[in-house]
């Protein structure tokens, strides 16, 4: 910036300095106005929420994917072939539960 002693500065230099400072102040005020504008505040808040939800959903997806992989590993061997010795007992339990539910429903209606 120019020399700050008033005796060595010309009126034109002082006016130019004042003009630069006004422009800088106007830019600063514009930035502050944008930052405190309700739309900006709401937009920033929404962005934080979306980022949090994305992070949470990502972690949930990884967890579910791990569980599905573990369950699949119980019913499929390393080669991808089904493990009949594990599938048949589970299928029998499921069929039995469905049968019991069907009988329970029939008894309530009749």
C-alpha positions as CSV (number, residue, x, y, z in Angstrom):
1,X,0.0,0.0,0.0
2,X,1.1,3.6,-0.4
3,X,3.0,5.5,2.3
4,X,0.7,6.4,5.2
5,X,2.2,9.8,6.0
6,X,-0.3,12.4,4.8
7,X,2.4,14.9,3.7
8,X,3.9,12.7,1.0
9,X,0.6,11.5,-0.5
10,X,-1.2,13.4,-3.2
11,X,-5.0,13.9,-3.1
12,X,-5.2,11.4,-6.1
13,X,-3.4,8.8,-4.1
14,X,-5.6,9.3,-1.1
15,X,-8.7,9.0,-3.3
16,X,-7.4,5.9,-4.9
17,X,-6.7,4.4,-1.5
18,X,-10.2,5.2,-0.3
19,X,-11.7,3.7,-3.5
20,X,-9.7,0.5,-3.0
21,X,-10.8,0.3,0.7
22,X,-14.4,0.8,-0.3
23,X,-14.2,-1.9,-2.9
24,X,-12.6,-4.3,-0.4
25,X,-15.2,-3.4,2.3
26,X,-18.0,-3.9,-0.3
27,X,-16.7,-7.4,-1.2
28,X,-16.4,-8.3,2.5
29,X,-20.0,-7.1,3.2
30,X,-21.2,-9.1,0.2
31,X,-19.5,-12.2,1.5
32,X,-21.0,-11.7,5.0
33,X,-24.4,-11.1,3.4
34,X,-24.2,-14.4,1.5
35,X,-23.0,-16.4,4.6
36,X,-25.8,-15.1,6.9
37,X,-28.6,-15.3,4.3
38,X,-31.2,-17.8,5.4
39,X,-31.0,-19.8,2.1
40,X,-27.3,-20.2,2.6
41,X,-27.7,-21.3,6.2
42,X,-30.5,-23.8,5.3
43,X,-28.4,-25.1,2.3
44,X,-25.4,-25.7,4.6
45,X,-27.6,-27.5,7.2
46,X,-29.2,-29.7,4.5
47,X,-25.7,-30.5,3.1
48,X,-24.6,-31.6,6.6
49,X,-27.7,-33.7,7.1
50,X,-27.3,-35.4,3.7
51,X,-23.6,-36.1,4.4
52,X,-24.6,-37.7,7.7
53,X,-27.3,-39.8,6.2
54,X,-25.0,-40.9,3.3
55,X,-22.4,-41.9,5.9
56,X,-24.9,-43.8,8.0
57,X,-26.5,-45.6,5.0
58,X,-23.0,-46.5,3.7
59,X,-22.2,-48.1,7.1
60,X,-25.5,-49.9,7.1
61,X,-24.9,-51.2,3.6
62,X,-21.5,-52.6,4.6
63,X,-23.0,-54.2,7.7
64,X,-25.9,-55.8,5.8
65,X,-23.6,-56.9,3.0
66,X,-21.3,-58.6,5.6
67,X,-24.3,-60.4,7.2
68,X,-25.6,-61.6,3.8
69,X,-22.2,-62.9,3.0
70,X,-21.9,-64.7,6.3
71,X,-25.4,-66.3,5.8
72,X,-24.6,-67.2,2.2
73,X,-21.4,-68.8,3.4
74,X,-23.4,-71.1,5.7
75,X,-25.5,-72.5,2.7
76,X,-22.9,-72.4,-0.1
77,X,-19.5,-73.9,-0.2
78,X,-16.3,-72.3,-1.5
79,X,-17.0,-73.5,-5.0
80,X,-20.5,-72.0,-5.0
81,X,-22.3,-75.4,-4.7
82,X,-25.2,-75.5,-2.3
83,X,-24.7,-77.3,1.0
84,X,-27.6,-79.7,1.0
85,X,-26.8,-80.9,4.6
86,X,-27.5,-77.4,5.8
87,X,-30.3,-76.3,3.5
88,X,-32.6,-79.3,4.1
89,X,-33.0,-78.9,7.9
90,X,-33.7,-75.2,7.5
91,X,-36.2,-75.8,4.8
92,X,-38.0,-78.3,7.0
93,X,-38.2,-75.9,9.8
94,X,-39.6,-73.2,7.6
95,X,-42.2,-75.6,6.1
96,X,-43.2,-76.6,9.6
97,X,-43.6,-73.0,10.8
98,X,-45.7,-72.1,7.8
99,X,-47.8,-75.2,8.4
100,X,-48.3,-74.2,12.1
101,X,-49.3,-70.7,11.0
102,X,-51.8,-72.0,8.5
103,X,-53.4,-74.3,11.1
104,X,-53.5,-71.4,13.6
105,X,-55.3,-69.2,11.0
106,X,-57.8,-72.0,10.2
107,X,-58.7,-72.6,13.8
108,X,-59.4,-68.9,14.4
109,X,-61.7,-68.6,11.4
110,X,-63.6,-71.8,12.1
